[in-house]
Amino acid sequence: MDYRDTARSAPLQWGSASARQREDRRWTPLDLVWILLLTALSAVLTFTDLGNRSAPQTFWMPDKAGDHFTVDFGTSRQVDRLNLYEGPGAKGKTKVEWSKDGQVWEPYAEVEHKTNRVFTWKSEDKSVEARFMRFTTVQTGYRLYEAAFYTKGIESNPIPVVHIENGADNSAESLGSGFEAFDEQEQAPYRPDYRNGMYFDEIYHGRTAYEFIELMEPYENTHPPLGKIVLAIGVKMFDMTPYGWRFMAGVVGTLMVPIFYAVARGMFMRTRYAFLATLLLVLEGFHFVHSRSANVDITGVTFTIVMFYAMHRYGETRWRDGGYRRSFGWLALSGLFFGAAAAVKWNYLYGGAGLAILLAFALVRRWREGRMAGDFDTARRIVLTLMACVILFVAVPATVYTVSYEPFIKATKAEDGYEDLWQYQKNMYHYHEGVKEEHPYGSKWYTWPLMLRPVWYYGGKDLEPGDAQSIAAIGNPLVWWGGLAALLATWWLGWRRRDRIALTLAVAYLSFYVPWMVSPRSVTFLYHYFPMVPLLILSIVWMLRWFEERNSYSGGKIAIGTCVAAAGLFVWFYPVYAGATISREWMNVMIRWLPSWGF
């Protein structure tokens, strides 16, 4: 099927009295077909093997040191491994001992519970012959959701537990008992991986989403709450399971596809350009990886796409024939999503400067148009517009931002309220300013466009010799490297042609990127570049249109070649996007293109 439509559109130009051809943004049936197919493709890729739909839900939370319980296998068994699944709190210590007769006890493991292991499985490997295993609390502050013992060679099922005896002196204030730590053995895996536990920043964002629901003291408070509120919807629907805490990231990542199609369709006014842009998004590694992880970035980037597109459309809306009133709808949409993006992460606030610059350009164009048409009411309209912007870009975002703190305030144990909102912001600022510790996968802003140091989100353990399993925040090389070249070319050619799409892309890119050059935070990561990735894709499409305008035949071949290359690279890097198990040799030789790619 030919993906091209028959409409033609010349580039829009700055300062001209009108576009060379009338804008035609009306969708055709083909648009609906493509948007459904691309969205379905993205959904299938995202939700396939996203994570287990079940996980331990009950737990033992001891209240004092010395609380203990004893596990009885009924007969002596060969014990080679202990797997533990921890929950919120995740601090304290547990002593695990073994015995053949229940009288003489020997140490098996001393488990230190840590915050970076919440909702993950921890393995302790030690081989003993034992009938009894005793768990004793050394230091409180943790929740033990499930434990399981294994014998090597019988890896599919835990060693059956015949009886559990709780200590007679256990605190009555403890939550649960030893029974809750062994009542969901079918959920215990011999080999933990991303399918049955959290990884990377999921231990902060996914965990905090759960804490909002359970009205527990939120652990993560270094970012505003809205992103975690979105993740909490999935937890409510599917419980605190890997599928549940990742579900809404998958939903938002999938919704980004039709949103991006609408943006590209509205900018370029051609079905084929919208198709090209959206297909490149579906084949983009960063989008794919973050759609499959309980992170807040996928939500924030989606909001930034909407806010900049709405401002672009405002600039394209002329004030004649009722356009002045209609233009406020685009301003309102831009302001609303600006506030929503800021309520996800502060770095999306940087885009506010870009919105202001685009607004200024738009108002200058309206002033020139009014002066040329002899419309003496233009000055009054500009003043009214600026007054409205105080509401739409200050009051509305501030309201969205403030209201997003409702779940946080309800969950916190301190008697805080909205009057403490400013203190929360100061605490966040001081946290990010104070991040000085080196991170093995940190990278400087000037390395991001070249994708020199992807972030290794997950590395599989306990694999067969010679195997490798990784999930890395790495983009599609065609989009990143080809997009960088297209971006620079778009800036140059767009400036010469006074193209307003190129203007929007340049202003949006620089407004997100330049602030990182002077940011007080010293440890930064490649995922901070994520808001720029959709702009790279649109730059590629802009250049494909430029080639096609000069030679439709060769331009069409370049577009097809671009899609084929992007698809091939997506398949090539799919193992490190999706966490597939492959040979270590293939990983090192064929996928690790640069020495700095550490996964």
N, C-alpha and C positions, 0 to 999 in steps of 0.2 A: 504493500500500500504506500502510495506517495504521501509523505508527511507534510507536503507544502500546500498552501492554499493559493488562491489566485489574486488576492488583493496586493496592491503595491503601495508602498509608503516611503516618501522621501524623508530624510532626516529633519527633525524639528530644529528650529534655529532661534538663537537669541535675538531679541530686539526686532524681529521681523513683524510686520503688521499681522500676518497670519501664516499658518503652515502652508507649504507648497500644495499640499492636498489636505482635504478635510479629514480630521481625525475620525477613524472608524474603529471603535473598540467593541462593537457588537460581536458577541460570540456566535459561532456557527455550531451546527451539530458535531462537526469534526472536533471542535474544541472540547466538547463534553466527552466524546469518545476517548480522546487522548488523556484528559485529566482523570478519567475513571481508570484507564489502564495503567497509567503511571502511578497513581495512588495505590492501586491494588498491588502492583509490583513492589512498591516500597513497603507496604504492609506485610506482604509475604516474606520479604527479606528480613524485615525487622523482627517479626514475631516468631519466626522459625528458630526453635532451640533457644528461646530468650532466657529461660530459667525454669526451674522446677515450680510446679503449682502447689506444692505442699512443703511444709517445713515444721519442725517442732514448735509447738505453741505453749505448752505448759512448762513450768520451771520450778526449781528449788532456789530460794533466796534466803540463806542463813542470816540470822540477826546478831549472832555473837560468835566470837572465836570459841572453838571447841565443839560446835554443832557438828554432828557426824551421822553417817549411816553406813551400813555394811551390805555388800552385795554377795549373794551366795549362788554359785553356779550349780550346786547340788553334788558335784563331784569335781575332782581335780581336772583342770583343763590347761592346755597350753595357751598362754596369753602372750601375744606378740605386739599388740597395738592397742592404744586407748585413743579414741576420738571424742573430743568435747566440743559442744556447741554453746556459745555464750551469748548473752543478751545485754541490754542497756545496763549501765553501771560499769561493768567490766573493769573493776579494780579489786585488788585483794589477792589472797593466796589460798590455795587448797593443797593439802597433803594427801596423796594417794598411797596406800600401803597394801601389801599382799600377804596372804597367809595360806598355809595348807590345812591347818587344823583350827583356825580361829583363836589360837592362843598366842602363838609366836608370830610377830608381825615384822615385816621387812619393808623398807621404803621402795616404792615403785616409781613415783614421780612427784615433784613439787611444781604445781602449776601456778604461774603468775598470771593473773587475769589483767588484760590490757585493753585500753579503749580502741586500739586499732585492730581488735579481733571481734568486735561485736557482730553478731549474726554471721559468724564464720566458724568453720570447723578447724580445731587445732589437734594435731596428731602428736602423740607421745609413743615412740617405739622402744620397747624393751621386752625381752623374752623371759618369762618365768613360768613355772608350773605352780598353779594356785587354784584353790577352791573359793577363797574369800578375797574380796577387794574392799577396802575401807576408805571412805572419803571423809576428811576432817577439815573443817574451816580453820585456817590459820589467821586470816585477816578478812573481814567482811567487805561487802561493797559490790558483789557480783551476782549475776543470775545464771545458774546452770540449767540450760534448757534441755539438754540431752547428753548422755554419755553412752559409749558403746565399746565393748572389747572384742578383739578379733584374733583369730588364729591364721597365720600365714598359710596359703593354699586353700583356705576356705573363706575367700574374700567377700563373697556376695552377701553373707548374713552374719550378724553379730553373734557372739557366744550367748546362748539362751540363759536368761537369769531366772532361777527357780524361786528365790525369796529375797526380799529386801527388809532389813531390820533397821529401824530408826533408833538413834541414841535416846536413851531414857531421859537424859538431861538436856535434850535439845530445847532451845528457846521457844516458848509459845508464840513469840512475835515473828518467828520465821514464816516466810511465805512458801507454801508447798512443803514437800518432803522428798526423801530419796525416791519414792515411787514416781514422782513427776519427772525425775531425771532419767528414768528408764521405761517410760510408758509409751514412747513413740519410736521404738527400735526400727520400725520399717522406714523411718525417715533418715536413718543414719547411714551415710555412705562410707565405704572403706577408703576410697580415694576422693577427698574433697576437691572440688573445682568451682569455676564461676557459676555453674548451674545450680549449686546448692548453698552458696554463700556469697557474701559481699566482697567487693574488691575496690581498691583505690578510694576515691572520695564518696563512694556509696556508704562507707561507714560513718560519714558525717551527714550527708544530705538524706539518704534513705532512712537512717536511724532517727534523725530529727523529725521527719515526716511521721514516723510511728509515735514519737514522743508527743507531738502535737495532738494526736488522736487520743492517746492514753493519759493526757494531762500530766505528763512527767516533765521534770526539769529539762529543758532543751539543752543538749550538749553543744551543738554547733550554733554559735551566734555571731559568726564572723561575716555573714552575709544577711541581707534582709530576708524576710520569711517567705515571700510569695512563691519562689521556686519549690520550696519544701511543701507548701500548701497544695500545689499541683500534684506532687508525688503522693501526698497523703490520700488523694482520691483513689489511686490504685490499691493502696494498702487497705482502705475500707472495703473495696470491692473483692479483693482476693486474699485478704489477710496478710500477715507479715511473712510473706514468702518471696523468693527471688523473682517470680513472675509478678507478684503484687507490687513490690517496690520499684520494679522497672517498667511497669505497665504504662504509666502516664508519660514517661519519657518516650516510649514507643508511639503512643498516641500523638503527642505533640510533634515528634519527628515525622510521623506520617502526615499529619495535617500541614506541616510545612510544605509538602509537595503541592497540593492544590493552591495554597496561598502563593507559593512562588510562581506557579503557572499563571495565576491571575496577575501578579506583579509584572512578569515578563510580557504577558499579553497586553496589559495596559500600557507598558512602556514602548514596546516595539510595534504594537498593533498588527501583528502577523501571527497566525497560528503556528507556522513552522518555527519561528524564533522562540515562541513560548514553549513549544515541544522540545527544542534543542536545549534551552536553559534548564527545564525541569528534568530532562533525562540526565544531564550532567550532574544535577543535584542528587538524583537517586543513585548515581554511580560514584558519588563523592564519599571517600572514606571517613572523613571527620563527621559528616552528617550521619553516616551509618553507625559508626562506633558510639556516638553520643545518643543516638536513638535507642540503643540497647543497654544503656547504663543509667542507674538512678542518679543522675546529675541534674543540675539546674541550668546548665549552659544551653541546652537544646531549647528550653523555654525562652530564655532571655534573647537568644539570637532570632528566634521566630518573631518575637515582639519588635526587635529592631528592624526587621525587614518591613513589617507593616508600617512602622512610624515613619521611615524614610520614604516609602512609596507614597504614603498619604501626603507627605509634604511635597513630593514631586508632582503629584496630581493637583495639589493646590496651585503650584506654580503654572500648571498648564490650563487652569480654569480661568477664562477671561471674564471680565466683569460685565460685559454687555449681555442683554437679553436674560436677565435674572441670574447670571453667573456669579454675581457678587454674593448673593445669599447662599447659593449652592456651595460656594468655596468654603464657607464656614464648616460644612460637614467634614471636609478633608482636614481642616485644621483641628477640629475636635477629635477626629480619629487619630491623628498624629500625636496630639497631646495626651490622649488616654493611653496609648501604647507606649509612649515615652515614660509615663509614670509607672506603667506595669513593668517595663524593662528595668527601670531603676529599682523597683521593689524586688527584683530577682538578684541583681548584683550591681555594685556601684560602678564597675567599669563601663556599663552600658549608659551611665549618665554622660559619658564623654560625647556620645552622639548628640547631646543637646546643643553643643556648640555648632555642629554641622546643620542641625535643623534651623538654628538662628541665621546662619549664613545663607541657606537656601531661601528662607523667608525674606531676607533682605534683598536677594537677587530678584525674587518674585515681585516684591513691592516696587522695586526700581523699574521693572518692566511695565507694571501697571501704571506707574507715574508717566513713563514715556508714552505709553499708548494713550493715556488720557490727555496729555499735552498735545499730541499729534491730532487727536480727534476733537480738540477744543472742549473737552469735558472738564468743567471747572469744579465738579463735585469730587474729583479724584482725591484731592488732599483730605477732604473730610472723611472719605471712606478709608484712607490709609490710617488716619488717626483712630477711627473706630476699630479698625482691624488690630492695631497695636494694643488698644485697650482690651479687646477681646482676648488677645494672646496672654495678657497677664492672668486671666482666668484659666484659659485652656492649657497654658504651658507652665503655670506656677501653681495655681489653686487646685486644679484637677489632679495633676501628678502628685502634689503634696497630700491630697486626700487619699488617693490610691495607695500611696506609700504608707501613710499613717494607718489606714484601715487594715493593711496587710499584717500589722503587728498584733491583731486581735488574738489569733491562736497562741502566739508566743507569750503574750501577757497572761492569758488564761492558764498556760501550762507552767509558767515559772513559779517556783516556790516562794520567791521573795514577794513582798507586798508592793509590787511595782504597778504602775499604771501608765497611761499615756503621758503623764507629766514627766515620766522618766525617759521619754523617747529621745531627747537630745543626748542624754547620758549614754544610751545605747549606741548612738552614732559616734560619740567620742571614743567609746570602747572599741568599736570596729576600726576606726581610723588608727588608733594607737596599736591595735593588733597588727594591721597590715604594715604600718610603718616600722614595727618592731620585728618583722620577719627577716631575720638575718642569717639563719642557719642555711648552709649549703644543702642543696638537694641533688641527688645524682642525676635527675632528669630535668633539672631547671635549665633554662636557656634565656639568653638576652634577646631583647626586642629586635636587634639588627640581624639575628639569625633566623627569625620566624619566616620571612617570605621564601627562604630557600629550604625550609623544612629540615634544618640540620640536626635537630635534636628532638625527635618525637618522644612523647611521654609513654613509658611502659606501664600500662594500667594493670596488667595481670600476667603472671608467669606460672604455668602449670608445674606442679610438683608430683613426685612419686610416679613419674612416667616410666615407660619401658626404655631400656638403654637405647640411645640413639634417637629418641623422639623429642619433640619440642612442642610447646603450646603457649601462645602469647596472645594478648590483646593490647594493641598499641594505638595511641591517638596519632595516627598518621594519615595524611590526606592522599587523594589520588594524584600522582605526580603530574599528570596532564593538566589537571585543574590548577594545581599550585604553581608549577613552573611555567606551564603554558599560559596560565591566567595572569601571572606576574608580567610576562612579556606583553600580553594583550592589554593589561591595565595601563602600562606605560605608553603603549602605542595609542590607546584610546585617549589618554590625556592629551597627547600631542595632536592627533588628528581631530579630536573633538574640539580642542581649543581653536584650531584653524577654521573649523566648520561652525563654530558657535553652537555646538550640539548640547542641548539641555540634559539629555540622558547622561552624556559623558560628564557634564557638570555635577549631576547628582552623585554619580559613582565616585568621582574624585573627592568631593566634599565629604561624603560619608566615610570613605576609606581613611582619609587623613584625620577626620575627627575621632575615629576609633584608635588610630595608630600613633599619632603624634604624642598624645598624653603619656603613653608608656615610655617615651624617651626621657621624660622628666619625672616619672612616678617615683615617690619616695620608697616604694617597695623594692627591695633589692633582689628578691627571689621571685622569678616569674617563669611561666611555662608556655609551651607552644599553644595550649588551648586558649590562651588569652587572644590569640589571633583569629579565633573562630568567627567573630562577627564580620571579618573581612572576606571570608570564603565565598558567601553568596555574591559579593561584589566582584570577585574574580570571575565567577561564572558568567555574570552579566557582561563583563568586559569581553570575555571570549565570544559571546553571542554578538556583541556590538561589532567586533572585528569580522566575524563571519558575515554579518550583513554588509560590512564595508567591502569585503572581497566579492560578494555576490553582486553588488551594485556595479562593479567594474566588469565582471564577467560572470553571468549567471551560471554558465555551465561549469567552469572551473570552481566557482564559489560553492556550488552545490556539492561537487566532489570533495572539497576541503571540509565542508560540514559533515558529510557522511564519514570521511576519514577520521574526523575528530571524535565522532560518536563511537566508531569502531575501536579506536585506540583507547578511549576512556573505558569502554566496556572490557576490553582485554586487560587493562591495568587493574580494574576493579576485581576481576577474577584472579589475576595474578597475586594481588595482595589480600584476597579474601581470607586466607588463613589467619593473618594477624588482625584483621578486622573482627572476625567472628569467634576467635579462640579455637580454631580447628587444630587437631593434633596432626603434625606432619613430621618428617624426618629432620633432625637437627642439621644435617648436611644441606638439605634443601633450604632451610631457613637461613643458614649462614652464607651460603654461596649465591642463591638465587633471589632471596628477598631482602637481605641486608645489603642494599646497594652502597651505602656509605658507612665508613668505620664508626661514625658517631651514632648510627642507628643501633641502639643497645636493646635488643629484645631477642 
